[in-house]
Amino acid sequence: MDRKPLFDFDIRASSDKKKRARGRRGMSGAWETSVRQCEHPGCTEDGKYRCPKSSDALNEYLWFCKDHAREYNLKWNYFEGQTESEMLDEMERDRVWGRATKPLGRDDERLAWQRLGIEDPHQVLGEKATQNPGRTSPMGGTRKLPPTERKALEILDARDSWSRGEIRKQYKSLVKDLHPDRNAGARTDEDRLQEVVWAWDQIKDSRNFRD
């Protein structure tokens, strides 16, 4: 039996276009391969132009000829059936790509200070605030560690002299305190929880800490 040569295939762009002819749309917007009939009542023209059925079904289409597609689009109103308030809300969501941010409030500011071990933000202006603390680590560290591991220790509120087991115990304690299940389902500490998980990932396989 004759076998086809391994590299005997056509790599021309024109050949590839022929293979992908199904569903091809022309420059005018018409789907040239469509075999549908225009869905406008009484029209027998080819339905080569698709239009969304409604704002709630943008991936479902009606198929029209060119003239009836133009007529349909002129009457199309994406916000039809919505109140002015609903329309403004949707426009606002679209303005930020559907990812609205939560404004920073007093509670968020208070929690940010607590993460640093400061209940009263004004404590940062204590009697030693203007003194140069030198080059020692804020966690009292003396060893030279990669920046990511030093940052991980700060997040975990751990010391570089601790063993991996001690740091793991600290990590578990933080996860337990920050988890939504311990906070009535509130997810206000979700970002902090992600930081703690990231920090432990830097430490758990490091060779710089004894077991």
N, C-alpha and C positions, 0 to 999 in steps of 0.2 A: 504494500500500500504506500502510495506516495505521500510524503509528509510535507506540509507547508513550511517553507524556510522560516526560521525563527524571527527574522526582522523584516519579513515581507508584509508591510502594512503601509497604508497611506496616511501621512501625517499632515497633509495640506489642510489649511483652514477651511477651504471650500468643501472638502470631504467631511470635515467635522460638522459643518453647518447643515449638511444634508442629513446627517445622522440625528441632529437635534431639531429637525424641521417641525416636529409636532409641538404645538403650542407656541410657535414663533409669532411675534408681534411685529408688524410693519412700522415704518416711520410715521405713518398717519395715526398710529394708535390702534389700528385694526388688527385683530387676530386673524391673520391670513388663512390659517388652517382650520378655522371654525366652520363647522357644517350646520350650525344652528340657524333657525329661522327667526327673524325679528319678532320679539314678543309683544310688540304694540298691536292692539286689537285691529284686525283687518289688514295688516301689512304682510306682504309675502316676500319682502326683500331678505337678503342674507343678514343674519345677526352676527356681525363681526366686531361689534363694539360692546364692551361690558360696562355696566354701571352697578354700583353697590345697591343692595336692596334697601338698606336702612342704616342709620348710624349705629344701631345695635348689632348689625350683621354686615360688617364691612368686607368680610371675606366671602360673602354670598352675593351672586351677581344676577342681574337681568341682562339679557342680550338683545341689542337693538341694531337696526341699520344706522347709518351715519346721521341721517336727518332726525330720526326719533331719539337717538342718543343725545344729540345736541338739545333737543326739546326737553328731554328728561333732566339733563344737567342744568338747564336754565331755571327749572322749577325746584331743583334740589335744595333742601334746607337741612343742614346737619343737625341743627338745634330744634327741629320741629318736634312739638310735643313736650318741650321742656319749659319750665318756668324761668323767669329772668334770673332768679337766684341760682337755679341749677346750671344755667348757661354760664354765669359768672364764675361759679365754682369750678366748672370744667375748664374754662379758659385759664383760670389761675393755676390749676394742676398742670395744664399743658405748658404753661410758662416756665415751669421748673422740671419739665419732662416727667411729670408724675411722681417726683421724689421731693416732696415738700420737706423742709427742715424744721425742726422744733426750735423755737426761740429759746435763748439762754435765759433762765429765770433765776430767782434768788436761791431756790433749792439746789439747782445745779452748781451754783457758785459755792454754796456751803459745802456740798459733797466734795467738790474739787479740793478745798482746803483740808477737809478731813482726811483725804487720801494721803496728804503730806504729814498727817499727824498733828495738825493745827486746828484746834476747835475755834479759836478766835483769830481771824486773819491779822489783827493788829499785833499779834505776838511776833510777827516777822520783823517788827520795828523795835525789838528789845534792845537791851543795853549793849549787846555784842553785834548788833546788826551792821554797824559801820566798820567793824574790824575785819581785816583780811584773814579769812580762814586758812589761807595757804593752799597747797596743792593736794591735800589729803582728800580721799573720797568722802562724799557725804555720808557714806555708811561706815566710815572708819576703816576702810580697806587699805592694805599696804602692798598687796601683790599686784603684779602687772597682768592684766587680763585683756582679752579682746574687747573692743568697745561694746559689742552686742551683749556679751556676758556681763560686763559692768552695768550696762543699762538694765539687764534682766534682774540683777541683784537689787538695784534701786526700786524697780517695780514690785519685787517680791518682799521688799523691806528686810532683806537678808544680808549677812556679812560674808565676805570672801573667805573667812576662816572656818565657816561652817562646812560640815560634811554634806554630801549629796542627800543623805537621809534626812538631815535636819532641814535642808532647804525644801525637800519634798513635803515634809510635815507642815512647813509654813505655807507652801503652795496649796495643799489640801484645805488648810484652814481658811485661806482667802477665798478659794472657790466655793466653799461651803457658805461663807458669809455673803458672797456676792450673787449667788445663784437665785434666780427669780422665785424658786420654790420656797426659799427662806424669807422672801420679801413680799408675800401675798401676791405673787405673780407679777409684781412690778419689774419692768425691764430698764429702770433708770441707770443701773450699774452695768449694763450690757457691754459698753465700751471698755470699762475697767476690767471686766471679766475676760474679755478677749485679750487685753494686755497681759493679764496674769498667765493665761494659757500660753501666749507667745513666749513670755519670759521663761516658763518652765521648759518649753521646747529647746531653748538655747542652753539650758543647764543640764538636762537629763542625760545627754550623750557626750557632754564635755569631758575632756581628760584632765581638766584643771581642778577637779574636786574629788576628794577621796570618798569612797563608798562608806 
